[in-house]
Amino acid sequence: MSEVSAQRLRFPLTSPHTSKDTTGFLWRPAGEDGGAAFVLGHGAGANAAHPTMLALGRGLAGRGHPVLTFNFGYAEAGRRAPDPTAWLESAFRDAAGVAREAFGRGRPLILGGRSMGGRIASQLAARGEPCAGLALLSYPLHPARWPERLRTAHWPRIRVPVLFVQGDRDRLCPLPRLDEERRVHLAVPVEVDVLPGADHAYATRGDGCTPRPQTLERVAGALATWAERLPLTTSA
């Protein structure tokens, strides 16, 4: 796997928004980059510079897949509370447009991200945003403390393959319930990659809140392997 580094950039966000523009990180493979590209959104309490997002960008680009990560508007503005859903979706749509221009409109584009970022990507796909697949990492099946409020109402409208990468200690996404919901609501090819002992942050027992580097390497490898099996569809 080749060493890569990120190119920092700024791009405008469609109004109205918390911030008029935002920060993104472009990860380009050092060698041949014929693989599908990824656009990954961060979780609610993080941003694109979070160590997990940096490790995923580096790991995927090192395996031949260009990546764009970005800050949602509220994170760019330094706020803790996420923006309204419509604003989050708008920011993700803007980022997808930047990725198409940066990586080529003929290249398959996979949308996804960590927790909230993956949820917003899945909502965009359900609304018809063109993509080749969804990479949902620690999908928040329900909010904390409200297990009855399932975030699956939009799943029947998803028309692209889906990969879930979930820890088996993730309290926001119990695996038996995920299996039940995806069988009922997703009429597309679905794969679930389970990380033994990992929680919602991909941390395992004894790690505190930080996932081990080898865990994130495994996640990047799972994403790359899955992407290479997808049908070759373009992003535009």
C-alpha positions as CSV (number, residue, x, y, z in Angstrom):
1,M,0.0,0.0,0.0
2,S,1.5,3.4,-1.1
3,E,1.9,6.4,1.2
4,V,-0.4,9.3,0.4
5,S,-1.2,12.8,1.8
6,A,-4.2,15.0,1.7
7,Q,-4.8,18.2,-0.3
8,R,-6.7,20.7,1.7
9,L,-9.3,22.8,-0.1
10,R,-12.3,25.1,0.4
11,F,-15.5,25.0,-1.5
12,P,-18.8,27.0,-1.2
13,L,-21.9,25.7,0.5
14,T,-25.3,26.2,-1.0
15,S,-27.3,28.8,1.0
16,P,-28.8,29.0,3.5
17,H,-26.1,27.5,5.7
18,T,-24.2,27.9,8.9
19,S,-21.0,28.7,7.0
20,K,-20.8,30.1,3.5
21,D,-18.0,27.7,2.6
22,T,-16.2,24.8,4.2
23,T,-13.0,22.7,4.3
24,G,-12.4,19.5,2.5
25,F,-9.6,17.0,2.2
26,L,-8.8,15.4,-1.2
27,W,-6.9,12.1,-0.9
28,R,-5.4,10.9,-4.2
29,P,-3.6,7.6,-4.8
30,A,0.1,8.0,-5.4
31,G,0.0,5.6,-8.3
32,E,-2.8,4.3,-10.5
33,D,-6.2,5.5,-9.4
34,G,-8.7,3.6,-11.5
35,G,-10.9,2.6,-8.6
36,A,-14.2,4.1,-7.5
37,A,-14.0,7.4,-5.5
38,F,-15.5,7.9,-2.0
39,V,-17.2,10.9,-0.5
40,L,-17.2,10.4,3.3
41,G,-19.0,12.6,5.9
42,H,-18.0,12.8,9.5
43,G,-19.9,11.9,12.6
44,A,-22.0,14.4,14.7
45,G,-19.3,15.1,17.3
46,A,-16.3,15.1,14.9
47,N,-15.0,16.8,11.7
48,A,-13.0,15.9,8.6
49,A,-9.7,16.3,10.6
50,H,-10.8,13.6,13.1
51,P,-8.1,10.8,13.3
52,T,-10.7,8.3,12.1
53,M,-11.5,10.3,9.0
54,L,-7.9,10.9,8.3
55,A,-7.1,7.2,8.6
56,L,-9.9,6.2,6.3
57,G,-8.9,8.8,3.7
58,R,-5.3,7.6,3.9
59,G,-6.1,4.0,3.9
60,L,-8.5,4.1,0.9
61,A,-6.2,6.3,-1.2
62,G,-3.3,3.9,-0.4
63,R,-5.5,1.2,-1.9
64,G,-6.1,3.1,-5.1
65,H,-9.4,4.9,-4.3
66,P,-9.6,8.7,-4.4
67,V,-11.5,10.1,-1.4
68,L,-13.0,13.5,-0.4
69,T,-13.8,14.1,3.2
70,F,-15.3,17.4,4.3
71,N,-16.8,19.4,7.2
72,F,-20.5,20.0,7.5
73,G,-21.3,23.7,7.9
74,Y,-21.8,23.6,11.7
75,A,-18.5,21.8,12.2
76,E,-16.7,24.4,10.0
77,A,-18.2,27.1,12.1
78,G,-17.0,25.5,15.3
79,R,-20.4,24.6,16.6
80,R,-21.3,21.4,18.5
81,A,-24.9,21.0,17.5
82,P,-25.5,19.6,14.0
83,D,-27.3,21.7,11.4
84,P,-30.9,20.9,10.4
85,T,-31.2,17.8,8.2
86,A,-31.9,19.7,5.0
87,W,-28.7,21.7,5.5
88,L,-26.7,18.6,6.2
89,E,-28.0,17.0,3.0
90,S,-27.3,20.2,1.1
91,A,-23.6,20.2,2.3
92,F,-23.2,16.6,1.4
93,R,-24.6,17.2,-2.1
94,D,-22.2,20.1,-2.5
95,A,-19.3,17.9,-1.6
96,A,-20.4,15.2,-4.0
97,G,-20.4,17.8,-6.8
98,V,-16.8,18.8,-5.8
99,A,-15.7,15.2,-5.9
100,R,-17.2,14.7,-9.4
101,E,-15.2,17.6,-10.7
102,A,-12.0,16.6,-8.9
103,F,-12.1,12.9,-9.7
104,G,-13.9,12.9,-13.1
105,R,-17.6,12.6,-13.9
106,G,-17.1,9.2,-15.5
107,R,-15.8,7.7,-12.3
108,P,-18.1,5.6,-10.0
109,L,-18.8,7.6,-6.8
110,I,-19.5,6.0,-3.4
111,L,-21.2,8.0,-0.8
112,G,-21.0,7.3,2.9
113,G,-19.4,8.2,6.2
114,R,-19.2,7.7,9.9
115,S,-22.5,7.6,11.9
116,M,-24.4,10.8,11.1
117,G,-22.3,11.2,7.9
118,G,-23.4,7.8,6.6
119,R,-27.0,8.5,7.6
120,I,-27.1,11.7,5.6
121,A,-25.5,9.9,2.6
122,S,-28.2,7.2,2.7
123,Q,-30.9,9.9,2.8
124,L,-29.4,11.6,-0.2
125,A,-29.3,8.3,-2.1
126,A,-32.9,7.6,-1.2
127,R,-33.7,11.0,-2.7
128,G,-32.1,10.0,-6.0
129,E,-28.5,11.4,-5.6
130,P,-26.5,9.5,-8.2
131,C,-24.0,7.1,-6.7
132,A,-22.6,3.6,-7.2
133,G,-23.1,2.5,-3.6
134,L,-23.4,3.5,0.1
135,A,-20.6,2.9,2.6
136,L,-22.2,3.2,6.1
137,L,-19.8,3.1,9.0
138,S,-21.3,2.7,12.5
139,Y,-24.8,3.5,11.1
140,P,-26.9,5.1,13.9
141,L,-29.9,2.8,13.6
142,H,-31.6,4.8,16.4
143,P,-30.7,7.8,18.6
144,A,-29.1,7.3,21.9
145,R,-31.8,6.6,24.6
146,W,-34.5,6.2,22.0
147,P,-34.3,2.7,20.5
148,E,-37.8,2.9,19.2
149,R,-37.0,5.8,16.8
150,L,-35.5,3.8,14.0
151,R,-33.8,5.6,11.1
152,T,-34.9,3.3,8.4
153,A,-38.0,5.0,6.9
154,H,-36.1,6.0,3.8
155,W,-34.4,2.7,3.2
156,P,-37.0,1.2,0.8
157,R,-36.1,4.0,-1.6
158,I,-32.4,3.2,-1.8
159,R,-31.5,1.6,-5.1
160,V,-27.7,1.0,-4.8
161,P,-25.7,-1.7,-3.0
162,V,-25.0,-1.0,0.7
163,L,-22.1,-1.9,2.9
164,F,-22.4,-1.6,6.7
165,V,-19.3,-1.8,8.9
166,Q,-20.5,-2.2,12.4
167,G,-18.9,-3.0,15.8
168,D,-20.7,-5.8,17.7
169,R,-20.8,-3.6,20.8
170,D,-22.4,-0.6,19.0
171,R,-25.3,0.4,21.3
172,L,-26.8,2.6,18.5
173,C,-27.0,-0.3,16.1
174,P,-27.7,-3.8,17.7
175,L,-26.7,-6.3,15.0
176,P,-29.9,-8.5,15.4
177,R,-32.1,-5.4,14.8
178,L,-29.9,-4.2,11.9
179,D,-30.3,-7.6,10.3
180,E,-34.0,-7.6,10.8
181,E,-34.4,-4.0,9.4
182,R,-32.2,-4.4,6.4
183,R,-34.0,-7.6,5.4
184,V,-37.4,-5.9,5.6
185,H,-36.5,-2.5,4.1
186,L,-33.5,-2.9,1.7
187,A,-34.3,-4.6,-1.6
188,V,-30.6,-4.2,-2.8
189,P,-27.4,-6.1,-2.3
190,V,-26.3,-5.6,1.3
191,E,-23.1,-6.7,3.1
192,V,-22.4,-6.3,6.8
193,D,-18.8,-6.4,8.0
194,V,-18.7,-6.9,11.7
195,L,-15.8,-5.7,13.9
196,P,-15.6,-8.0,16.9
197,G,-15.4,-6.1,20.2
198,A,-15.8,-2.7,18.7
199,D,-18.2,0.0,19.9
200,H,-19.9,2.9,18.0
201,A,-16.5,4.7,17.7
202,Y,-14.8,1.4,16.6
203,A,-12.9,1.4,19.9
204,T,-12.5,-2.0,21.5
205,R,-12.3,-2.7,25.3
206,G,-9.3,-1.1,26.9
207,D,-8.9,1.5,24.1
208,G,-10.9,4.3,25.7
209,C,-12.7,6.2,22.9
210,T,-10.0,5.8,20.2
211,P,-10.0,2.9,17.7
212,R,-6.8,1.1,17.1
213,P,-4.9,1.8,13.9
214,Q,-5.2,-1.8,12.8
215,T,-9.0,-1.6,13.3
216,L,-9.1,1.4,10.9
217,E,-6.9,-0.4,8.5
218,R,-9.3,-3.3,8.5
219,V,-12.2,-0.9,7.8
220,A,-10.4,0.8,4.9
221,G,-9.6,-2.7,3.5
222,A,-13.2,-3.8,3.8
223,L,-14.4,-0.7,2.0
224,A,-11.8,-1.1,-0.8
225,T,-12.5,-4.8,-1.3
226,W,-16.3,-4.2,-1.4
227,A,-15.9,-1.2,-3.8
228,E,-13.9,-3.4,-6.2
229,R,-16.8,-5.8,-6.5
230,L,-19.4,-3.2,-7.3
231,P,-21.0,-2.9,-10.8
232,L,-19.2,-0.1,-12.7
233,T,-21.7,2.7,-12.8
234,T,-20.8,6.4,-13.1
235,S,-21.7,9.1,-10.6
236,A,-23.4,11.6,-12.9
